[in-house]
């Protein structure tokens, strides 16, 4: 005894199989697209990771260069401070030499430049004229 399926049932089963097959094909296409998207994202991530590493290396190099430049600036500031200190320390002597060459006395150097008597006398002896020595009461020939 063979039973045959009515045509409507066969059509229904075939329709269900067809729908399942189409659904399976759609799912496979979506899976393929998803895999391709994942591969694209992996490539993008690799590229960005590489770019980020290059930026990091450049930033580190720039940081090291900045540190060297800061050290140079510190050294230059120290040197400038030394030069200014030397200039400010020698200024009274330069002024005293100019004054004694114009005939200032030891007393004038002491009061004007704030020198000690010994400093003023030494400047007069080294840089003064005969008139300045006479004015200070010293004879350069005695030295």
MODELLER restraints for C-alpha pairs under 7 A, 6 or more apart:
rsr = mdl.restraints
at = mdl.atoms
rsr.add(forms.Gaussian(group=physical.xy_distance, feature=features.Distance(at['CA:92:A'], at['CA:113:A']), mean=5.38, stdev=0.5))
rsr.add(forms.Gaussian(group=physical.xy_distance, feature=features.Distance(at['CA:96:A'], at['CA:109:A']), mean=5.93, stdev=0.5))
rsr.add(forms.Gaussian(group=physical.xy_distance, feature=features.Distance(at['CA:96:A'], at['CA:113:A']), mean=6.35, stdev=0.5))
rsr.add(forms.Gaussian(group=physical.xy_distance, feature=features.Distance(at['CA:97:A'], at['CA:123:A']), mean=6.41, stdev=0.5))
rsr.add(forms.Gaussian(group=physical.xy_distance, feature=features.Distance(at['CA:97:A'], at['CA:127:A']), mean=6.25, stdev=0.5))
rsr.add(forms.Gaussian(group=physical.xy_distance, feature=features.Distance(at['CA:100:A'], at['CA:124:A']), mean=6.10, stdev=0.5))
rsr.add(forms.Gaussian(group=physical.xy_distance, feature=features.Distance(at['CA:100:A'], at['CA:127:A']), mean=6.71, stdev=0.5))
rsr.add(forms.Gaussian(group=physical.xy_distance, feature=features.Distance(at['CA:100:A'], at['CA:128:A']), mean=5.26, stdev=0.5))
rsr.add(forms.Gaussian(group=physical.xy_distance, feature=features.Distance(at['CA:100:A'], at['CA:132:A']), mean=6.70, stdev=0.5))
rsr.add(forms.Gaussian(group=physical.xy_distance, feature=features.Distance(at['CA:101:A'], at['CA:127:A']), mean=6.35, stdev=0.5))
rsr.add(forms.Gaussian(group=physical.xy_distance, feature=features.Distance(at['CA:101:A'], at['CA:128:A']), mean=5.35, stdev=0.5))
rsr.add(forms.Gaussian(group=physical.xy_distance, feature=features.Distance(at['CA:101:A'], at['CA:129:A']), mean=6.40, stdev=0.5))
rsr.add(forms.Gaussian(group=physical.xy_distance, feature=features.Distance(at['CA:103:A'], at['CA:129:A']), mean=6.83, stdev=0.5))
rsr.add(forms.Gaussian(group=physical.xy_distance, feature=features.Distance(at['CA:103:A'], at['CA:131:A']), mean=6.51, stdev=0.5))
rsr.add(forms.Gaussian(group=physical.xy_distance, feature=features.Distance(at['CA:103:A'], at['CA:132:A']), mean=4.87, stdev=0.5))
rsr.add(forms.Gaussian(group=physical.xy_distance, feature=features.Distance(at['CA:104:A'], at['CA:132:A']), mean=6.12, stdev=0.5))
rsr.add(forms.Gaussian(group=physical.xy_distance, feature=features.Distance(at['CA:105:A'], at['CA:132:A']), mean=5.74, stdev=0.5))
rsr.add(forms.Gaussian(group=physical.xy_distance, feature=features.Distance(at['CA:105:A'], at['CA:135:A']), mean=5.99, stdev=0.5))
rsr.add(forms.Gaussian(group=physical.xy_distance, feature=features.Distance(at['CA:105:A'], at['CA:136:A']), mean=5.32, stdev=0.5))
rsr.add(forms.Gaussian(group=physical.xy_distance, feature=features.Distance(at['CA:106:A'], at['CA:120:A']), mean=5.32, stdev=0.5))
rsr.add(forms.Gaussian(group=physical.xy_distance, feature=features.Distance(at['CA:106:A'], at['CA:121:A']), mean=5.86, stdev=0.5))
rsr.add(forms.Gaussian(group=physical.xy_distance, feature=features.Distance(at['CA:106:A'], at['CA:124:A']), mean=6.85, stdev=0.5))
rsr.add(forms.Gaussian(group=physical.xy_distance, feature=features.Distance(at['CA:106:A'], at['CA:136:A']), mean=5.81, stdev=0.5))
rsr.add(forms.Gaussian(group=physical.xy_distance, feature=features.Distance(at['CA:109:A'], at['CA:115:A']), mean=6.57, stdev=0.5))
rsr.add(forms.Gaussian(group=physical.xy_distance, feature=features.Distance(at['CA:109:A'], at['CA:120:A']), mean=5.84, stdev=0.5))
rsr.add(forms.Gaussian(group=physical.xy_distance, feature=features.Distance(at['CA:110:A'], at['CA:116:A']), mean=6.12, stdev=0.5))
rsr.add(forms.Gaussian(group=physical.xy_distance, feature=features.Distance(at['CA:110:A'], at['CA:117:A']), mean=6.45, stdev=0.5))
rsr.add(forms.Gaussian(group=physical.xy_distance, feature=features.Distance(at['CA:110:A'], at['CA:120:A']), mean=6.26, stdev=0.5))
rsr.add(forms.Gaussian(group=physical.xy_distance, feature=features.Distance(at['CA:124:A'], at['CA:133:A']), mean=6.74, stdev=0.5))
rsr.add(forms.Gaussian(group=physical.xy_distance, feature=features.Distance(at['CA:125:A'], at['CA:140:A']), mean=6.32, stdev=0.5))
rsr.add(forms.Gaussian(group=physical.xy_distance, feature=features.Distance(at['CA:133:A'], at['CA:139:A']), mean=5.79, stdev=0.5))
rsr.add(forms.Gaussian(group=physical.xy_distance, feature=features.Distance(at['CA:133:A'], at['CA:140:A']), mean=6.57, stdev=0.5))
